[in-house]
């Protein structure tokens, strides 16, 4: 399974960091993608995880700088890129990086913090 990450620059700094871009998961209509470490050590692999559908992909520590660099380049120049990452320790798969177009209607889902859950039980 491949994944598409939509990238929106949130800060106009010349020295962009991963925290300065918003990452969304296109396949689940805009679930926010967060980065986290596998374990608590900075030397561990980086994981990108969708908060909505929990799809995740692992970026091995030795590939992290190159992949984060590709994300930053996409946020700056708006060019589509494809990168290969490790999914679950066994399989590699393709991650497409696309700039998010705020005028498009690709993201139609309600933001996660504005969702409502209903209990339809008989009680």
Secondary structure in CASP SS format (residue, H / E / C, confidence):
PFRMAT SS
TARGET T0000
AUTHOR 0000-0000-0000
METHOD secondary structure of the structure
MODEL  1
X C 1.00
X C 1.00
X E 1.00
X E 1.00
X E 1.00
X E 1.00
X E 1.00
X E 1.00
X E 1.00
X C 1.00
X C 1.00
X C 1.00
X C 1.00
X C 1.00
X C 1.00
X C 1.00
X C 1.00
X H 1.00
X H 1.00
X H 1.00
X E 1.00
X E 1.00
X E 1.00
X E 1.00
X E 1.00
X H 1.00
X H 1.00
X H 1.00
X C 1.00
X C 1.00
X E 1.00
X E 1.00
X E 1.00
X E 1.00
X E 1.00
X E 1.00
X E 1.00
X C 1.00
X C 1.00
X C 1.00
X C 1.00
X C 1.00
X C 1.00
X C 1.00
X C 1.00
X E 1.00
X E 1.00
X E 1.00
X E 1.00
X E 1.00
X C 1.00
X C 1.00
X C 1.00
X C 1.00
X C 1.00
X E 1.00
X E 1.00
X E 1.00
X E 1.00
X C 1.00
X H 1.00
X H 1.00
X H 1.00
X H 1.00
X H 1.00
X H 1.00
X H 1.00
X H 1.00
X H 1.00
X H 1.00
X H 1.00
X H 1.00
X H 1.00
X H 1.00
X H 1.00
X H 1.00
X H 1.00
X C 1.00
X C 1.00
X C 1.00
X E 1.00
X E 1.00
X E 1.00
X E 1.00
X E 1.00
X E 1.00
X C 1.00
X C 1.00
X C 1.00
X C 1.00
X C 1.00
X E 1.00
X E 1.00
X E 1.00
X E 1.00
X E 1.00
X E 1.00
X E 1.00
X E 1.00
X C 1.00
X C 1.00
X C 1.00
X C 1.00
X C 1.00
X C 1.00
X C 1.00
X C 1.00
X C 1.00
X C 1.00
X C 1.00
X C 1.00
X H 1.00
X H 1.00
X H 1.00
X C 1.00
X C 1.00
X C 1.00
X C 1.00
X C 1.00
X C 1.00
X C 1.00
X C 1.00
X C 1.00
END
